[in-house]
């Protein structure tokens, strides 16, 4: 059963409390901050956020949340004691109090009725599982990418988010940057003619099986929780490098997907947006001449390539139609086949792929209950493209995907890579 939205519940409570106070005619002195005056946000309009797994990327995301006047960061959960202390200090310094609580078990955070949303920035081994737990606990979710480890998790996560009516924003922040948005709009609205090819930058085209690093003595009790760090991932002995490098740990179907999944979480996501977030391609081929080709059911070709890009910064994408093309990258600039495609419009250039706009989109949707740009269904489809491409890479042959069952056609070896067992007691 889905919990009622705690933000809405608090609003109803505060409204009822105000009516009661008025009926009794009791004199009350209320601070301006509680009423939303003097530039403050009233408590009834604040989104109470908790952070789970706040390392390097998570601290950046948290900074974007803390910039928002309607956010109150209330709790931090991390398996590392030093991180918990550092994030608590960050929050306490921001609010000039000691209110931020610390937790080792994320379920303690999800049990709190005063938490509206969670920022999940753990290693990818936890993303889908923890997001599902959060959704069932009635929390809205901003989750870093890659959001899932395989095709089955992608489908499960989208189903859980849809069924629980939660707001989910994948950390694909480029969807909320104006030049990428404009490039995708040109493709979606037919300004480039019928789409022929869309190009994604993978930053590496390899897929290898996950492995173990040599065993090391586990850290002192209380400083880091190795078992909880592994979570649903397959058990392995403690290794300090694995613990410190969660960004690259267990990224997909037992495969370390490299750039196809990590960078593809951004570039394929934009390509999917350019074709209206349609279902994934049906055919995935191994590399040939430095490119990986995938084909949609309508004949549009998705191409992964590392070279041949206009120098527009990292994470470039290119969309080619019958009458025009556009290319964009993290510099904030776009290059067009014809200046007429601008139609007199000036596209704002915001370089450096900041997440502030993406976080703001998420918070607005938490309040309005509308779908954010990086919603769960869009994220699932983009991730499935990356996972299926990794299967073709790993097997070094063409695989074909049945879009009704999301299984590979007549290919038991490929289908063994579309899912993996989760370590007990964790489940999606």
C-alpha positions as CSV (number, residue, x, y, z in Angstrom):
1,X,0.0,0.0,0.0
2,X,1.3,3.4,-0.9
3,X,1.7,5.9,1.9
4,X,0.0,9.2,1.6
5,X,2.3,12.0,0.4
6,X,3.8,13.4,3.6
7,X,4.2,16.8,2.1
8,X,0.5,17.0,1.4
9,X,-0.3,15.5,4.8
10,X,1.7,18.2,6.6
11,X,0.0,20.9,4.6
12,X,-3.4,19.6,5.6
13,X,-2.3,19.4,9.3
14,X,-0.9,23.0,9.3
15,X,-4.1,24.3,7.7
16,X,-6.3,22.6,10.2
17,X,-4.1,23.8,13.1
18,X,-4.4,27.4,11.9
19,X,-8.2,27.1,11.7
20,X,-8.3,25.7,15.2
21,X,-6.1,28.5,16.6
22,X,-8.3,31.1,14.9
23,X,-11.5,29.6,16.3
24,X,-10.1,29.7,19.9
25,X,-8.9,33.3,19.3
26,X,-5.6,32.6,21.1
27,X,-3.0,35.3,20.7
28,X,0.1,33.9,19.0
29,X,3.5,35.2,18.0
30,X,4.7,33.4,14.9
31,X,8.2,33.9,13.5
32,X,8.4,35.4,10.0
33,X,10.3,32.3,8.8
34,X,7.4,30.1,9.8
35,X,5.1,32.2,7.7
36,X,7.3,32.3,4.6
37,X,8.1,36.0,5.1
38,X,11.4,37.9,4.7
39,X,12.4,35.6,1.8
40,X,11.8,32.4,3.8
41,X,9.8,29.4,2.7
42,X,6.9,28.4,4.9
43,X,7.3,24.9,6.4
44,X,4.1,23.8,4.6
45,X,5.9,24.4,1.3
46,X,9.2,22.9,2.1
47,X,10.4,19.6,0.8
48,X,12.2,17.6,3.5
49,X,15.0,15.7,2.0
50,X,17.4,12.9,3.2
51,X,20.6,11.9,1.5
52,X,21.7,8.2,1.2
53,X,25.2,7.4,0.1
54,X,26.7,10.9,-0.2
55,X,30.2,10.6,-1.6
56,X,31.8,12.9,-4.2
57,X,28.9,13.0,-6.7
58,X,26.3,13.0,-3.9
59,X,27.9,16.0,-2.3
60,X,27.6,17.9,-5.5
61,X,24.0,16.9,-5.9
62,X,23.4,17.9,-2.3
63,X,24.9,21.3,-2.9
64,X,22.3,21.8,-5.7
65,X,19.5,20.8,-3.3
66,X,20.8,23.1,-0.5
67,X,20.7,26.1,-3.0
68,X,16.9,25.8,-3.1
69,X,15.1,27.9,-0.5
70,X,12.2,25.4,-0.2
71,X,14.5,22.4,0.7
72,X,15.2,21.3,4.3
73,X,17.9,18.7,4.4
74,X,17.0,16.6,7.5
75,X,19.1,13.4,7.5
76,X,22.1,11.7,6.1
77,X,22.6,7.9,5.7
78,X,26.0,6.4,4.7
79,X,28.0,3.2,5.5
80,X,31.0,5.4,6.2
81,X,31.2,7.2,9.5
82,X,33.5,10.0,8.2
83,X,31.0,10.8,5.4
84,X,28.1,10.9,7.8
85,X,29.9,13.4,10.0
86,X,31.0,15.5,7.0
87,X,27.5,15.7,5.5
88,X,25.9,16.5,8.9
89,X,28.4,19.4,9.3
90,X,27.5,20.6,5.9
91,X,23.8,20.7,6.7
92,X,24.3,22.0,10.3
93,X,26.5,24.8,9.0
94,X,23.9,25.7,6.4
95,X,21.0,25.9,8.9
96,X,23.0,27.0,12.0
97,X,21.7,24.2,14.1
98,X,22.4,20.5,15.0
99,X,19.1,19.1,13.5
100,X,20.5,16.8,10.8
101,X,20.4,13.2,12.0
102,X,22.9,10.5,11.0
103,X,22.0,6.9,10.0
104,X,23.8,3.7,8.9
105,X,20.7,1.8,7.8
106,X,18.7,3.6,5.0
107,X,15.5,1.9,6.2
108,X,15.6,4.1,9.3
109,X,15.4,7.1,7.0
110,X,12.5,5.6,5.0
111,X,10.5,5.0,8.1
112,X,10.5,8.7,9.0
113,X,7.1,10.4,8.3
114,X,8.8,13.8,8.1
115,X,11.0,12.9,5.1
116,X,9.3,13.7,1.7
117,X,12.1,12.8,-0.7
118,X,15.5,11.0,-0.8
119,X,18.6,11.7,-2.8
120,X,20.2,8.3,-3.6
121,X,23.8,8.6,-4.6
122,X,25.2,5.3,-3.5
123,X,27.2,3.0,-5.8
124,X,25.2,1.6,-8.7
125,X,24.9,-1.7,-7.0
126,X,22.2,-0.1,-4.7
127,X,20.4,2.3,-7.0
128,X,17.5,0.3,-8.3
129,X,16.9,-1.7,-5.1
130,X,17.0,1.3,-2.8
131,X,14.8,3.3,-5.1
132,X,12.2,0.5,-5.0
133,X,12.3,0.5,-1.2
134,X,12.0,4.3,-1.1
135,X,9.0,4.2,-3.5
136,X,7.2,1.6,-1.4
137,X,7.8,3.8,1.7
138,X,6.1,6.7,0.0
139,X,9.2,8.8,-0.7
140,X,9.9,10.6,-3.9
141,X,13.3,9.9,-5.4
142,X,16.2,11.7,-7.1
143,X,18.6,8.8,-8.0
144,X,22.0,9.1,-9.6
145,X,22.9,7.0,-12.6
146,X,23.3,4.3,-13.8
147,X,19.9,3.7,-12.1
148,X,19.8,0.0,-12.9
149,X,22.2,-2.9,-13.3
150,X,20.4,-4.9,-16.0
151,X,17.3,-5.1,-18.2
152,X,15.1,-6.8,-15.6
153,X,15.9,-4.2,-13.0
154,X,15.0,-1.4,-15.4
155,X,11.6,-2.9,-16.0
156,X,11.0,-3.6,-12.3
157,X,12.0,-0.1,-11.2
158,X,9.7,1.6,-13.7
159,X,6.8,-0.7,-12.6
160,X,7.4,0.1,-8.9
161,X,7.5,3.8,-9.5
162,X,4.4,3.8,-11.6
163,X,2.4,1.6,-9.2
164,X,3.3,3.6,-6.2
165,X,2.7,7.0,-8.0
166,X,6.1,8.3,-6.8
167,X,8.1,11.1,-8.4
168,X,11.3,9.7,-9.8
169,X,14.1,11.8,-11.4
170,X,17.2,10.0,-12.8
171,X,20.4,12.0,-12.5
172,X,20.4,12.7,-16.2
173,X,20.7,16.4,-15.7
174,X,21.4,17.3,-19.4
175,X,17.6,16.9,-20.0
176,X,17.2,20.2,-18.2
177,X,19.9,22.2,-20.1
178,X,18.6,24.5,-22.8
179,X,20.9,23.6,-25.7
180,X,20.4,19.9,-25.3
181,X,16.7,20.4,-24.9
182,X,16.6,22.5,-28.1
183,X,18.5,19.9,-30.1
184,X,16.2,17.2,-29.0
185,X,13.2,19.4,-29.8
186,X,14.4,19.8,-33.4
187,X,14.5,16.1,-33.8
188,X,11.2,15.4,-32.1
189,X,9.2,18.0,-33.9
190,X,10.3,17.0,-37.4
191,X,12.4,20.1,-38.0
192,X,15.3,17.9,-39.2
193,X,13.0,15.8,-41.4
194,X,12.4,12.1,-40.9
195,X,15.0,10.8,-38.5
196,X,17.7,8.6,-40.0
197,X,20.5,8.3,-37.4
198,X,21.1,9.4,-33.8
199,X,24.6,9.3,-32.4
200,X,25.8,8.7,-28.8
201,X,29.2,9.0,-27.3
202,X,30.1,6.0,-25.1
203,X,33.6,6.9,-23.7
204,X,34.8,3.3,-24.2
205,X,33.2,0.3,-25.8
206,X,34.0,-2.7,-23.6
207,X,32.0,-5.0,-21.3
208,X,33.7,-7.4,-19.0
209,X,32.6,-9.6,-16.1
210,X,32.8,-8.2,-12.6
211,X,35.6,-9.6,-10.5
212,X,37.1,-9.6,-7.0
213,X,40.1,-7.7,-5.7
214,X,42.4,-9.3,-3.1
215,X,41.0,-9.7,0.4
216,X,42.1,-7.1,3.0
217,X,41.4,-6.8,6.8
218,X,38.0,-5.2,7.3
219,X,37.9,-1.7,8.8
220,X,37.3,-1.1,12.5
221,X,33.7,-1.5,13.6
222,X,31.7,1.7,13.2
223,X,34.0,3.3,10.6
224,X,32.5,1.5,7.5
225,X,29.9,-1.2,7.1
226,X,31.2,-3.5,4.3
227,X,28.1,-5.9,4.4
228,X,25.7,-3.0,4.0
229,X,27.9,-1.5,1.3
230,X,27.7,-4.7,-0.8
231,X,23.9,-4.7,-0.2
232,X,22.2,-6.7,-3.0
233,X,25.5,-7.3,-4.9
234,X,27.2,-10.6,-4.8
235,X,29.4,-11.1,-1.7
236,X,33.1,-10.7,-2.0
237,X,35.9,-10.1,0.6
238,X,36.6,-6.6,1.8
239,X,38.9,-4.5,-0.3
240,X,39.6,-0.8,0.4
241,X,39.8,0.1,-3.3
242,X,36.3,-1.4,-3.9
243,X,34.9,0.5,-1.0
244,X,36.4,3.8,-2.1
245,X,35.5,3.3,-5.8
246,X,31.8,2.6,-5.6
247,X,31.3,4.6,-8.7
248,X,32.7,1.8,-10.8
249,X,31.5,-1.2,-8.7
250,X,28.9,-3.7,-10.0
251,X,27.5,-1.7,-12.9
252,X,25.3,-4.1,-14.8
253,X,24.2,-7.7,-15.1
254,X,27.4,-8.9,-13.5
255,X,29.2,-6.8,-16.2
256,X,31.3,-3.8,-15.7
257,X,29.8,-1.8,-18.6
258,X,32.4,0.9,-18.9
259,X,31.4,3.9,-21.0
260,X,28.4,2.4,-22.7
261,X,26.4,2.4,-19.5
262,X,28.1,5.2,-17.6
263,X,28.2,7.8,-20.4
264,X,25.3,6.2,-22.2
265,X,23.1,7.0,-19.2
266,X,23.5,10.5,-20.4
267,X,24.0,10.3,-24.2
268,X,21.7,7.5,-25.0
269,X,19.1,9.2,-22.7
270,X,19.3,12.3,-24.9
271,X,19.1,10.1,-28.1
272,X,16.0,8.5,-26.6
273,X,14.5,11.9,-25.9
274,X,15.2,12.9,-29.5
275,X,13.0,10.0,-30.7
276,X,10.2,10.8,-28.2
277,X,11.3,8.3,-25.6
278,X,10.1,5.5,-27.8
279,X,10.7,1.8,-26.9
280,X,14.4,0.7,-27.3
281,X,16.0,-0.6,-30.5
282,X,15.3,-4.2,-31.5
283,X,18.8,-5.1,-32.9
284,X,22.2,-4.6,-31.3
285,X,25.4,-5.3,-33.1
286,X,29.0,-5.7,-32.0
287,X,31.6,-3.0,-32.8
288,X,32.6,-2.5,-36.5
289,X,35.0,0.2,-37.7
290,X,34.9,1.9,-34.4
291,X,31.1,2.1,-34.2
292,X,28.3,0.1,-32.6
293,X,25.0,0.1,-34.5
294,X,21.6,-0.5,-33.0
295,X,18.3,-0.4,-35.0
296,X,14.8,0.7,-34.0
297,X,11.7,-1.0,-35.3
298,X,11.1,2.0,-37.6
299,X,14.6,1.8,-39.2
300,X,16.2,4.7,-37.3
301,X,19.8,3.8,-36.4
302,X,21.4,4.5,-33.1
303,X,25.2,4.7,-33.4
304,X,27.8,4.6,-30.6
305,X,31.0,6.2,-31.7
306,X,34.0,7.6,-29.8
307,X,35.6,9.6,-32.6
308,X,34.5,11.9,-35.4
309,X,32.8,14.5,-33.2
310,X,32.7,18.3,-33.6
311,X,34.7,19.6,-30.5
312,X,31.8,20.7,-28.4
313,X,32.8,19.2,-25.1
314,X,32.1,15.9,-23.3
315,X,28.9,13.8,-23.7
316,X,28.2,14.9,-27.4
317,X,25.1,13.8,-29.3
318,X,24.2,14.2,-32.9
319,X,20.8,13.8,-34.6
320,X,20.5,13.4,-38.4
321,X,17.3,13.7,-40.3
322,X,16.5,13.7,-44.1
323,X,16.7,17.5,-44.3
324,X,19.1,18.5,-41.5
325,X,21.2,17.7,-38.5
326,X,22.3,19.1,-35.1
327,X,25.1,18.3,-32.8
328,X,25.6,19.4,-29.1
329,X,27.9,18.8,-26.2
330,X,28.8,19.9,-22.7
331,X,30.3,23.2,-23.8
332,X,26.7,24.6,-24.0
333,X,27.1,25.1,-27.7
334,X,25.2,23.6,-30.6
335,X,26.1,23.3,-34.3
336,X,23.4,23.1,-36.9
337,X,23.3,22.1,-40.6
338,X,21.5,25.4,-41.3
339,X,21.1,28.6,-39.3
340,X,17.4,28.6,-40.4
341,X,16.8,25.9,-37.9
342,X,17.2,28.5,-35.2
343,X,14.3,30.5,-36.7
344,X,15.6,33.7,-35.1
345,X,15.9,32.1,-31.7
346,X,18.9,32.4,-29.3
347,X,19.6,29.3,-27.4
348,X,21.1,30.0,-24.0
349,X,24.6,28.4,-23.6
350,X,25.1,26.8,-20.2
351,X,28.3,24.8,-20.1
352,X,29.6,22.3,-17.6
353,X,26.4,20.3,-17.2
354,X,25.2,21.7,-13.9
355,X,22.5,19.7,-12.1
356,X,20.8,22.7,-10.5
357,X,18.0,22.9,-13.1
358,X,17.4,19.2,-12.9
359,X,17.1,19.3,-9.1
360,X,14.7,22.3,-9.5
361,X,12.6,20.3,-12.0
362,X,12.4,17.4,-9.5
363,X,11.3,19.6,-6.6
364,X,8.7,21.3,-8.7
365,X,7.3,17.9,-9.7
366,X,7.3,16.8,-6.1
367,X,4.9,19.7,-5.4
368,X,2.8,19.5,-8.5
369,X,2.9,15.6,-8.9
370,X,3.7,16.0,-12.6
371,X,6.3,14.0,-14.4
372,X,9.9,15.2,-14.3
373,X,12.2,15.2,-17.4
374,X,14.2,12.2,-16.3
375,X,11.2,10.1,-15.1
376,X,11.3,6.4,-14.4
377,X,9.9,5.2,-17.8
378,X,12.2,7.3,-19.8
379,X,15.2,6.2,-17.6
380,X,14.2,2.6,-17.9
381,X,14.1,2.7,-21.7
382,X,17.5,4.5,-22.0
383,X,19.1,2.1,-19.6
384,X,17.7,-1.0,-21.4
385,X,19.4,0.3,-24.6
386,X,22.7,0.4,-22.7
387,X,22.3,-3.0,-21.1
388,X,21.4,-4.6,-24.4
389,X,24.3,-3.0,-26.1
390,X,26.6,-4.4,-23.4
391,X,25.3,-7.9,-24.0
392,X,26.1,-7.6,-27.7
393,X,29.6,-6.3,-26.7
394,X,30.2,-9.0,-24.2
395,X,29.1,-11.8,-26.5
396,X,30.7,-10.1,-29.5
397,X,27.7,-10.8,-31.8
398,X,24.3,-9.5,-32.8
399,X,21.4,-9.9,-30.4
400,X,17.8,-9.1,-31.0
401,X,15.3,-7.9,-28.4
402,X,11.6,-8.8,-28.3
403,X,9.9,-5.6,-27.1
404,X,6.8,-7.4,-25.9
405,X,8.7,-9.6,-23.4
406,X,12.0,-7.6,-23.3
407,X,13.8,-10.9,-23.8
408,X,16.4,-11.7,-26.4
409,X,15.0,-13.7,-29.3
410,X,16.1,-17.4,-29.4
411,X,19.2,-16.6,-27.4
412,X,19.5,-18.3,-24.0
413,X,23.1,-17.1,-23.5
414,X,22.0,-13.5,-23.9
415,X,19.0,-13.9,-21.7
416,X,21.1,-15.1,-18.9
417,X,22.6,-11.6,-18.9
418,X,19.3,-9.7,-18.8
419,X,19.0,-10.2,-15.0
420,X,20.9,-11.4,-11.9
421,X,20.1,-12.7,-8.5
422,X,20.1,-10.2,-5.6
423,X,21.8,-11.2,-2.4
424,X,19.3,-11.8,0.4
425,X,17.4,-10.3,2.1
426,X,17.3,-7.5,-0.6
427,X,14.6,-7.5,-3.3
428,X,13.0,-5.0,-5.7
